[in-house]
Amino acid sequence: MDYTYPYSWIIPLIPLPIPMLIGVGLILFPMATKNLRRMWSFPNIFLLNVVMLLSVYLSIQQINKSSIYQYVWSWTINNDFSLDFGYLIDSLASIMVILISTVGILVLFYSDNYMYHDQGYLRFFSYMSFFTTSMLGLVTSVNLIQIYIFWELVGMFSYLLIGFWFTRPIAANACQKAFVTNRVGDFGLLLGILGLYAITGSFEFRDLFEIVNKLVYNNEVHFVFLTLCALLLFTGAVAKSSQFPLHVWLPDAMEGPTPISALIHAATMVAAGIFLVARLLPLFIIIPHIMNLISLIGIVTLLFGATLSLAQKDIKRSLAYSTMSQLGYMMLALGMGSYQAALFHLITHAYSKALLFLGSGSIIHSMEAIVGYSPDKSQNMVLMGGLKKHVPITKTAFLIGTLSLCGIPPLACFWSKDQILNDSWLYSPVFAIIASFTAGLTAFYMFRIYLLTFEGHLNVHFKNYSGQKSGSCYSISPWGKEIQKNKFSLLLSINNNERGIFFFFNTTYRIFDNGKKMIRPFISIACFGIQNTFFYPPESDSTMLFSMSILVLFTCLVGIIGIPYNQSGIDFDLLSNLLNPSINLLHPNQNNFIDWYEFFINGIFSVSLAFFGIFIAFFSYKPIYSSFKNFNLQNSFVKGGNNNNTTALWEKIINLIYDWSYNRGYIDFFYQISLAGGLRRFAELTHFFDRRGIDGIPNAFGLISFFGGEGIKYLGTGRISSYLLVYLGFVLVLIFLLFYLFLLVF
């Protein structure tokens, strides 16, 4: 055994010293720590590089030896109960550690510039370090209890990162929504872990798989109870990986900073659910109903996520629903038993989607230099357009990520998605048709994002920003300084050799350091011959572009690891060697030789679907080239008027699809009415019962005693005549009752 394995326990702990040192620095030297805050990013990135080097070395050992190393130590022992902690290094753990570390390094490098102006810079890097530690601990866990502990830590720090800008009500609500939704899945996961322990008496993966397999083979376990436990375990993965119907937290989680979206919601946190299903796949294979359910949830999720991304205006929310759809592909592959294809798509999608999220962050960063910090404007694709001339590097990187996610060869996602589509035909033709249709739908909505963002005319784009109402077109809240205010219709601003003519704006701000300046001759009656200054969205800084450039390389080249190649006895299938022996039900005796003719035929089909979706996107959003002013998303497909019934019917269908997608499939509305509204009504009912029933009965006895005492008080006057009068009254009543009874009897 290689000497590195016994020291692999240190991998999750490597990023931990940085947030601890930041905390000590803020307590002992608060001013110095805040003033030198940017120096903390270097050791953070350096330590994560150490993690990456160790993980790469361990992966090389996995490829050469296909070994598994596990070390446990007892934490508590009580009679027959023993709780062990430890770490497990196998092919799955190695892949996940490489994925977390490489994407984490690039995101942290990117974040150093993206978050530089934020007051919570140190808090951001502390949260990121804690999150990375939790995720590394999760993927190297040796048993279910240890996984659950790190599972909760990942959820806690994702809650803090999503609500990073907690002073904004929408961000505070988003992190609460993510927290509550994941609690549903986490509660199911805990019940499933306890149920399996009741069956097997162990939390260890190897013991658990062997015992369950033996019990099922000998028919010594209640199969319904075992299925229920497995279903509860799967519930945790459904919530964490935003599978239907617990997906509602993912688009709202985009309220956090964009680097968080790139790390958590593309490569790590949402991948935790896929990792859990992959880790427990030997258990799920024993229960066919659970495997069918996993594939069913996967196919519903991939189609649902793709349809919800069609009409979103926020660029990050649209990418979030795209993530949901791609996670559905991975879950479908695991449900079909195509273990290698699922993990391959997990890798390729992580790099491609991280590139797209960082590209969207670069776009937002550039737009904020024009419209200021306003998510409603800087993230709204309807207000974008024409950016390709001004952010060419971002545009190129975003286009490569878009083409990869569409499944265009030779980019990364083509190889992995094509494997899933091919395996789906072997599993179920119905699922294959849905998955193939969704592949074309993916190409459509991804190029919709690209076209709305980068194509079109920039002058119309600026007109949409300024509008015709009073307001500030050049407000830069985080960095800009106010130059002067003017309430006249024409403002001539000349300051530090800067000349500009602005119409109908109350306030202007200096953006010389954040915007690009272009001098154009301007001739008008008001000011003849003055050169006018126009500002355009700037390209991002080099540190942000560097991270995107590295992700471009990964997106272009990472697909090579999954291409089987065997010639002259040379084996070049890295992924199969790393996952050997893998769990692959569809190809149990798969060799490393590929039938390139069959692969070429299948590739033509999938690429044709992608190009068809791209063509529909170009055809549907062609108005962005002519006039953005008259462009309407709802009738973007429709050409001509309502002169015939076919066009009117087509418009109704498009409007129906648009409303369905824009309103998130009405799932949030359903939850609001049924769950939130139902719980609120139940709370009001219990409050009424508590106030009128539980508290009302003692209060009623108190009132009876009070009024009874008040009445008796007036009878005790001390006069004999009064007492005789009361006595006489009771005697008369008694005589009346006796006389009434005598009449009834006789």
DOTI-773471 format. One record per residue (C-alpha): residue number from 1; x, z, y. Coordinates in steps of 0.25 Angstrom, whole numbers. Each point is the difference from the previous one (the first is absolute). Example, Ala and Ser with C-alpha at 12.3 -4.5 7.8 and 13.67 -1.06 7.14 Angstrom:
2
PT seq  east    up north
PT   1    49    31   -18
PT   2     6    -2    14
% end
This chain:
746
PT seq  east    up north
PT   1     0     0     0
PT   2     5    -4    14
PT   3     5    12     8
PT   4    -9    -4    12
PT   5   -13     4    -8
PT   6     2    15     0
PT   7     1     0    15
PT   8   -12    -9     3
PT   9    -8    12     3
PT  10     6     0    14
PT  11    -6   -14     4
PT  12   -13     6     5
PT  13     7    11     8
PT  14    10    -9     7
PT  15    -9    -4    12
PT  16    -4    15     2
PT  17    11     6     8
PT  18    -3    -9    12
PT  19   -14     6     4
PT  20     5    14    -3
PT  21    12    -2    10
PT  22   -10    -6    10
PT  23    -8    13    -1
PT  24    12     9     1
PT  25     5    -8    12
PT  26   -14     1     7
PT  27     0    15    -2
PT  28    14     3     4
PT  29     4   -12    10
PT  30   -13    -6     4
PT  31     5    -7    12
PT  32    12    -6    -6
PT  33    -8    -4   -13
PT  34   -10    -7     9
PT  35    10    -7     9
PT  36     8    -5   -12
PT  37   -12    -3    -8
PT  38     4   -14    -4
PT  39    13     4    -7
PT  40    -9     6   -11
PT  41    -4   -14    -5
PT  42    14    -3    -5
PT  43     2    11   -10
PT  44   -15    -2    -5
PT  45     3   -15    -3
PT  46    14     3    -5
PT  47    -6    10   -11
PT  48   -10   -10    -4
PT  49    11   -10    -2
PT  50     6    10   -10
PT  51   -13     1    -7
PT  52    -1   -15    -1
PT  53    15    -1    -5
PT  54    -3    10   -11
PT  55   -13    -7    -4
PT  56     7   -13    -1
PT  57    10     5    -9
PT  58   -10     7    -9
PT  59    -8   -13    -1
PT  60    13    -7    -4
PT  61     2    10   -11
PT  62   -15    -2    -4
PT  63     3   -15    -1
PT  64    12     2    -8
PT  65    -4    11   -10
PT  66   -16     1     2
PT  67     2    15    -1
PT  68    -9    11     4
PT  69     5    13     6
PT  70    -9    12     1
PT  71     4    15     3
PT  72    -9    12     1
PT  73     1    14     3
PT  74   -10    11    -2
PT  75    -6     5    13
PT  76   -10    11    -6
PT  77    -2     4   -15
PT  78   -12     9    -4
PT  79    -3     1   -15
PT  80    -4   -14    -4
PT  81     0    -6    14
PT  82    12    -6     5
PT  83     1    -8    13
PT  84    13    -8     1
PT  85     5    -8    12
PT  86    11   -11     0
PT  87     2   -15     2
PT  88    -2   -13    -7
PT  89     9   -12     2
PT  90    -5   -12    -7
PT  91    -3   -15     4
PT  92   -13     3     7
PT  93     7    12     8
PT  94    12    -9     4
PT  95    -9   -11     5
PT  96    -8     9     9
PT  97    12     7     5
PT  98     6   -13     4
PT  99   -13    -4     7
PT 100    -1    12     8
PT 101    14     1     4
PT 102     2   -14     4
PT 103   -13    -2     8
PT 104     2    14     6
PT 105    14    -3     5
PT 106    -5   -13     7
PT 107   -13     8     6
PT 108     9    11     5
PT 109     9   -10     7
PT 110   -11    -7     6
PT 111    -7    13     4
PT 112    12     4     8
PT 113    -3   -10    11
PT 114   -15    -1    -2
PT 115    -2    15     2
PT 116    11     2    10
PT 117    -9     2    12
PT 118   -10    10    -8
PT 119     1    14     3
PT 120    -2     3   -15
PT 121    13    -7    -4
PT 122     6    12    -7
PT 123   -13     4    -6
PT 124    -2   -14    -5
PT 125    14     0    -7
PT 126    -3    14    -6
PT 127   -13    -5    -6
PT 128     6   -12    -6
PT 129    11     8    -6
PT 130   -10     9    -7
PT 131    -8   -11    -4
PT 132    11    -7    -7
PT 133     5    12    -7
PT 134   -15     2    -5
PT 135    -1   -14    -5
PT 136    14     0    -7
PT 137    -4    13    -7
PT 138   -13    -6    -4
PT 139     6   -12    -7
PT 140    11     8    -7
PT 141   -10    11    -5
PT 142     1     4   -14
PT 143   -14     5    -3
PT 144   -14    -1     6
PT 145     1    14     7
PT 146    12    -4     8
PT 147    -6   -14     3
PT 148   -12     8     6
PT 149     8     8     8
PT 150     7   -11     7
PT 151   -13    -8     0
PT 152    -5    10     9
PT 153    12     1     9
PT 154    -1   -15     1
PT 155   -14     1     5
PT 156     3    11    10
PT 157    11    -8     7
PT 158    -8   -12     0
PT 159   -11     8     7
PT 160    11     4    10
PT 161     5   -14     2
PT 162   -14    -7     1
PT 163    -4    10    11
PT 164    14     0     6
PT 165    -7    -3    14
PT 166   -10    11    -3
PT 167    -4     1    15
PT 168    -7   -13    -2
PT 169   -14     4    -6
PT 170     0   -13    -8
PT 171    14     3    -7
PT 172    -5    15    -2
PT 173   -13    -6    -7
PT 174     8   -10    -8
PT 175    10    11    -6
PT 176   -12     9    -3
PT 177    -7   -12    -7
PT 178    12    -3    -8
PT 179     2    15    -4
PT 180   -15     2    -4
PT 181     0   -13    -8
PT 182    13     3    -8
PT 183    -5    14    -3
PT 184   -11    -7    -8
PT 185    10    -7    -9
PT 186    10    12     0
PT 187   -11     9    -5
PT 188    -3    -9   -11
PT 189    14    -1    -4
PT 190     2    15    -1
PT 191   -12     1    -9
PT 192     5   -12    -8
PT 193    14     8    -2
PT 194    -7    13    -4
PT 195    -9    -8   -10
PT 196    12    -6    -6
PT 197     7    13    -1
PT 198   -12     6    -7
PT 199     1   -12   -10
PT 200    15     0    -2
PT 201     6    13     5
PT 202    11    -8     7
PT 203     2    -6    14
PT 204    13    -8    -5
PT 205    -3   -15     0
PT 206     7    -3   -14
PT 207    -7    12    -7
PT 208   -13    -3     7
PT 209     0   -15    -5
PT 210     4     4   -14
PT 211   -10    11    -2
PT 212   -11    -8     6
PT 213     3   -12    -9
PT 214     1     9   -12
PT 215   -13     7     3
PT 216    -8   -13     2
PT 217     6    -7   -13
PT 218    -4    12    -8
PT 219   -14     1     7
PT 220     3    15     4
PT 221    -4    -1    15
PT 222   -13    -2     7
PT 223     1   -14     5
PT 224   -10     1    11
PT 225     8    12     6
PT 226    13    -7    -1
PT 227    -6   -12     7
PT 228    -5     9    11
PT 229    14     6     2
PT 230     6   -14     1
PT 231   -11    -4    10
PT 232     3    12     8
PT 233    15    -4     0
PT 234    -3   -14     4
PT 235    -9     6    12
PT 236    13     5     6
PT 237     6   -14     0
PT 238   -12    -6     5
PT 239     0     8    13
PT 240    15     0     2
PT 241     1   -15    -2
PT 242   -13    -3     8
PT 243    -8    -6   -11
PT 244   -15    -2     1
PT 245    -8     8     3
PT 246    10    10     6
PT 247     7   -10     9
PT 248    -6     3    13
PT 249    12     9     5
PT 250    10   -12     0
PT 251    -4    -8    12
PT 252    -2    12     9
PT 253    13     5    -4
PT 254     6   -11     8
PT 255    -2     9    12
PT 256    14     6    -2
PT 257    13    -7     5
PT 258     2   -14    -6
PT 259    13     4    -8
PT 260    -8    10    -7
PT 261   -10   -11    -5
PT 262    12    -8    -5
PT 263     6    12    -8
PT 264   -12     8    -5
PT 265   -11   -11    -1
PT 266     8   -11    -5
PT 267    11     5    -9
PT 268    -1    15    -3
PT 269   -13     8     1
PT 270    -9   -10    -4
PT 271     9    -4   -11
PT 272    -1    14    -6
PT 273   -13    -3    -6
PT 274     6   -12    -7
PT 275    12     8    -4
PT 276    -9    11    -6
PT 277    -8   -10    -8
PT 278    13    -7    -5
PT 279     5    13    -4
PT 280   -12     4    -8
PT 281    -3   -13    -6
PT 282     4     4   -14
PT 283   -11    10     1
PT 284   -10   -10     6
PT 285     3   -10   -11
PT 286    -6     9   -10
PT 287   -13     0     7
PT 288    -6   -14     1
PT 289   -11     3     9
PT 290    10     6    11
PT 291     8   -13    -1
PT 292   -12    -8     2
PT 293    -4     9    12
PT 294    14    -2     6
PT 295    -1   -15     0
PT 296   -14     1     5
PT 297     3     8    12
PT 298    12    -9     2
PT 299    -8   -13     1
PT 300   -10     7     9
PT 301    10     5     9
PT 302     8   -13     2
PT 303   -13    -8     3
PT 304    -5    11     9
PT 305    12     2     8
PT 306     2   -15     2
PT 307   -14    -2     5
PT 308     1    12    10
PT 309    13    -6     6
PT 310    -7   -13     4
PT 311    -6     4    13
PT 312     8    12     5
PT 313     6    -1    14
PT 314    10    11    -1
PT 315    13    -6    -6
PT 316     4    13    -7
PT 317   -14     2    -6
PT 318     0   -14    -5
PT 319    13     2    -7
PT 320    -5    14    -5
PT 321   -11    -7    -8
PT 322    10   -10    -5
PT 323     8    11    -6
PT 324   -13     5    -6
PT 325    -2   -14    -6
PT 326    14    -1    -6
PT 327    -1    14    -6
PT 328   -12    -5    -7
PT 329     9   -11    -6
PT 330     9    11    -5
PT 331   -11     9    -6
PT 332    -6   -13    -7
PT 333    13    -3    -6
PT 334     2    15    -5
PT 335   -14     0    -5
PT 336     3   -13    -8
PT 337    12     6    -6
PT 338    10    -9     8
PT 339     9    11     4
PT 340    12    -9     4
PT 341    -9    -9     9
PT 342    -6    12     7
PT 343    14     7     3
PT 344     5   -14     4
PT 345   -11    -2    10
PT 346     2    14     5
PT 347    14    -3     4
PT 348    -2   -14     6
PT 349   -12     5     8
PT 350     7    12     5
PT 351    11    -8     7
PT 352   -10   -11     5
PT 353   -10    10     5
PT 354    11     8     7
PT 355     5   -12     7
PT 356   -14    -3     4
PT 357    -3    14     6
PT 358    13     0     7
PT 359    -3   -14     5
PT 360   -13     5     5
PT 361     7    12     7
PT 362     9    -9     7
PT 363   -12    -8     5
PT 364    -6    13     5
PT 365    13     4     6
PT 366     1   -13     8
PT 367   -15     0     4
PT 368     1    14     5
PT 369    10    -5    10
PT 370   -11    -8     6
PT 371   -13     8    -2
PT 372     6    14    -1
PT 373    -3    10   -10
PT 374   -14    -5    -4
PT 375    -3    -2   -15
PT 376   -13    -7     3
PT 377     8   -11     7
PT 378    14     1    -6
PT 379    -5    -1   -15
PT 380   -12    -9     3
PT 381     3   -14    -6
PT 382   -12    -6     7
PT 383     8     3    13
PT 384    13    -6    -5
PT 385     5   -14    -2
PT 386    12    -8     4
PT 387    10    10    -4
PT 388     9   -10    -8
PT 389     7    -4    13
PT 390     4    13     5
PT 391     2     8   -13
PT 392     6   -11    -9
PT 393     8    10   -10
PT 394   -12     9    -2
PT 395    -9   -13    -2
PT 396    10    -5   -10
PT 397     1    13    -8
PT 398   -15     2     0
PT 399    -2   -15    -4
PT 400     9     3   -12
PT 401    -8    13    -4
PT 402   -13    -8     1
PT 403     5   -11    -9
PT 404     5    10   -10
PT 405   -13     7     0
PT 406    -8   -13    -2
PT 407     8    -3   -12
PT 408     8   -12     5
PT 409    13    -3    -8
PT 410    11     4    -1
PT 411    -3    13     8
PT 412    -1    13    -7
PT 413   -15     2    -2
PT 414    -2   -13    -6
PT 415     7     4   -13
PT 416    -7    13    -2
PT 417   -14    -4     4
PT 418     1   -13    -9
PT 419     3     9   -12
PT 420   -12     9     3
PT 421    -9   -13     1
PT 422     6    -6   -13
PT 423    -3    13    -7
PT 424   -14     2     5
PT 425    -3   -13    -7
PT 426     4     6   -13
PT 427    -8    12     3
PT 428   -13    -5     6
PT 429    -4   -13     6
PT 430   -10     7     9
PT 431    11     9     6
PT 432     9   -12     1
PT 433   -10    -8     8
PT 434    -2    12    10
PT 435    15     2     1
PT 436     3   -14     2
PT 437   -11    -1    11
PT 438     6    12     6
PT 439    14    -7     1
PT 440    -6   -11     8
PT 441    -7    10     9
PT 442    13     7     2
PT 443     6   -12     5
PT 444   -12    -2     9
PT 445     0    13     7
PT 446    15     1     1
PT 447     1   -13     7
PT 448   -11     5     9
PT 449     8    11     4
PT 450    12    -9     3
PT 451    -8   -10     7
PT 452    -7    10     9
PT 453    13     7     4
PT 454    10   -11     2
PT 455    -7   -13     2
PT 456    -8    -5    12
PT 457     2     0    15
PT 458     7    11     7
PT 459    -6    -3    14
PT 460   -14     2    -7
PT 461     5    12    -7
PT 462     4     7    14
PT 463   -14    -4     5
PT 464    -6     8   -11
PT 465     9    12     4
PT 466    -3     0    14
PT 467   -15    -4     0
PT 468    -7    -1    14
PT 469    -2    15     1
PT 470     8    10     8
PT 471    11     6    -8
PT 472    14     0    -3
PT 473     6   -12    -8
PT 474    14     6     0
PT 475    -2    14    -3
PT 476    12     6    -8
PT 477    -4    15    -2
PT 478    12     4    -8
PT 479    11    -6     8
PT 480    -5    -7    13
PT 481     0     5    14
PT 482   -11    -3    10
PT 483     5   -10    11
PT 484   -12     0    10
PT 485   -15     0     1
PT 486    -8   -10     6
PT 487   -15    -2     1
PT 488     0   -14     6
PT 489    -3   -12    -7
PT 490    14    -6     1
PT 491    13     8    -2
PT 492    14    -5     4
PT 493    10     9    -7
PT 494    14    -2     5
PT 495     9    12    -5
PT 496    15    -1    -4
PT 497     0   -15     1
PT 498   -12     0    -9
PT 499   -11    -9     4
PT 500   -14    -1    -6
PT 501   -14    -4     4
PT 502   -11     8    -7
PT 503   -15    -2     2
PT 504   -11    10    -1
PT 505     9    12    -5
PT 506    -1    14     6
PT 507    13     5    -6
PT 508    13    -7    -4
PT 509    12     6    -8
PT 510    14    -4    -1
PT 511     3    -7   -13
PT 512    14    -6     3
PT 513     7     8   -11
PT 514   -11    -3   -10
PT 515    -5   -14     2
PT 516     6   -13     1
PT 517     0    -7    14
PT 518    -3   -15     2
PT 519     1    -6    13
PT 520   -10   -12     3
PT 521    -3    -7    13
PT 522   -14     4     5
PT 523    -7    -8    11
PT 524   -12     6     7
PT 525    -7     1    13
PT 526     3    15     1
PT 527    15    -1    -2
PT 528     6   -14    -1
PT 529    13    -2    -7
PT 530     2    14    -5
PT 531     6     1   -14
PT 532    -9     9    -9
PT 533     4    10   -10
PT 534    -7     0   -14
PT 535     3    10   -10
PT 536    -1    -2   -15
PT 537     1     8   -13
PT 538    15     3    -3
PT 539     7    -1   -13
PT 540     3    14    -7
PT 541    13     6     1
PT 542    11    -3   -10
PT 543    -2    13    -9
PT 544   -14    -4    -2
PT 545     3   -14    -3
PT 546    12     4   -10
PT 547   -10     7    -9
PT 548    -9   -11     0
PT 549    11   -10    -3
PT 550     4     8   -12
PT 551   -14     1    -5
PT 552    -1   -15     2
PT 553    12    -1   -10
PT 554    -7     9   -10
PT 555   -13    -8     1
PT 556     8   -13    -3
PT 557     9     5   -11
PT 558    -7    12    -7
PT 559    -8   -10    -8
PT 560    12    -4    -8
PT 561     0    13    -8
PT 562   -13    -4    -7
PT 563     4   -14    -4
PT 564     3    -1   -15
PT 565    12    -9    -2
PT 566     7    -2   -13
PT 567    10   -11    -2
PT 568    13     0    -9
PT 569    -3    14    -4
PT 570     0     5    14
PT 571   -11    10     3
PT 572    -4     0    15
PT 573   -13     8    -1
PT 574     4    12     8
PT 575   -14     6     1
PT 576    -3    -1   -15
PT 577    14     7    -3
PT 578    -3    11    10
PT 579   -14     2    -6
PT 580     4    -2   -14
PT 581    -7     5    -9
PT 582   -12    -2     9
PT 583   -15     2    -3
PT 584    -6   -14     0
PT 585   -12    -2    -8
PT 586    -2   -14     3
PT 587    14    -4    -4
PT 588     5    10   -10
PT 589    10    -9    -6
PT 590     4    -7    13
PT 591    14    -6     0
PT 592     8    -4    12
PT 593    -2   -15    -1
PT 594   -10    -6     9
PT 595    -8   -13    -2
PT 596     3    -6    13
PT 597   -10   -11    -2
PT 598   -12    10    -2
PT 599     6     8    12
PT 600     0   -13     8
PT 601   -15    -3    -3
PT 602    -4    14     3
PT 603     8     0    13
PT 604    -7   -13     5
PT 605   -13     7    -2
PT 606     3    13     7
PT 607     8    -8    11
PT 608   -12   -10     2
PT 609    -9    12     2
PT 610     9     6    11
PT 611     1   -13     7
PT 612   -15    -2     0
PT 613    -1    14     6
PT 614    10    -4    11
PT 615    -7   -13     3
PT 616   -13     7     1
PT 617     6    10    10
PT 618     6   -12     8
PT 619   -13    -7     0
PT 620    -8    13     4
PT 621     9     5    11
PT 622     3   -14     6
PT 623    -7     4    13
PT 624    12     9     3
PT 625     8   -13     4
PT 626   -11    -5     9
PT 627    -7    12     7
PT 628     1    14    -3
PT 629   -11     3    11
PT 630   -11    -6    -9
PT 631     5     4   -13
PT 632   -10     9    -8
PT 633     5     6   -13
PT 634   -14     0    -6
PT 635    -2   -15     1
PT 636    14    -4    -1
PT 637    -3    -8   -13
PT 638   -12    -7     6
PT 639     2   -14     7
PT 640   -12    -5     8
PT 641   -13     6     4
PT 642   -12     4    -7
PT 643    -6   -14    -2
PT 644    -3     1   -14
PT 645    -4    10   -11
PT 646    13    -1    -7
PT 647     8     4    12
PT 648    -9    12     3
PT 649     1     5   -14
PT 650    15    -1     0
PT 651     0     8    13
PT 652    -9    11    -6
PT 653    10     1   -12
PT 654    12     1     9
PT 655    -6    10     9
PT 656    -4     8   -12
PT 657    14     0    -6
PT 658     5     3    14
PT 659    -9    12     2
PT 660     3     5   -14
PT 661    15    -1     2
PT 662     1     5    14
PT 663    -9    12    -3
PT 664     9     3   -12
PT 665   -10    -3   -11
PT 666    -9    11     6
PT 667     7    10    -9
PT 668     4     9    11
PT 669   -15    -1     5
PT 670    -5     4   -14
PT 671     9    12    -1
PT 672    -4     4    14
PT 673   -14     0    -3
PT 674     0     5   -15
PT 675    12     9    -1
PT 676     2     5    15
PT 677   -14    -1     4
PT 678    -5     7   -14
PT 679    10    11     1
PT 680    -4     2    15
PT 681   -15     1    -4
PT 682     4     9   -12
PT 683     8     9    10
PT 684   -12     1     9
PT 685    -9     3   -11
PT 686     9    11    -5
PT 687     2     5    14
PT 688   -15     1     2
PT 689    -2     7   -13
PT 690    11    10     3
PT 691    -6     3    14
PT 692   -14     0    -4
PT 693     0     5   -14
PT 694    13     8    -3
PT 695     0     6    14
PT 696   -15    -1     2
PT 697    -4    10   -11
PT 698     8    12     5
PT 699    -5    -4    14
PT 700   -14     0    -4
PT 701     1    14    -7
PT 702     6     5    13
PT 703   -11    -6     8
PT 704   -11     6    -9
PT 705     7    14     1
PT 706     1    -1    15
PT 707   -15    -4     2
PT 708    -4    10   -11
PT 709     7    11     7
PT 710    -5    -4    14
PT 711   -14     1    -6
PT 712     1    13    -6
PT 713     6     6    13
PT 714   -13    -2     7
PT 715    -8     7   -11
PT 716     8    13     1
PT 717    -6     5    13
PT 718    -2    15    -4
PT 719   -15     0     2
PT 720    -9     5   -11
PT 721   -12    -9     5
PT 722     9   -12    -2
PT 723     4     4   -14
PT 724   -15     2    -4
PT 725    -3   -13     6
PT 726    10    -7    -9
PT 727    -4     8   -12
PT 728   -15    -4     3
PT 729     4   -15     1
PT 730     8     1   -14
PT 731   -12     7    -6
PT 732   -10   -11     5
PT 733     9   -11    -5
PT 734     1     7   -14
PT 735   -15     2    -1
PT 736    -2   -15     4
PT 737     9    -4   -11
PT 738    -7     8   -10
PT 739   -13    -5     4
PT 740     5   -14    -1
PT 741     5     2   -14
PT 742   -13     7    -5
PT 743    -8   -12     5
PT 744    10    -9    -8
PT 745    -2     8   -13
PT 746   -15     2     1
% end
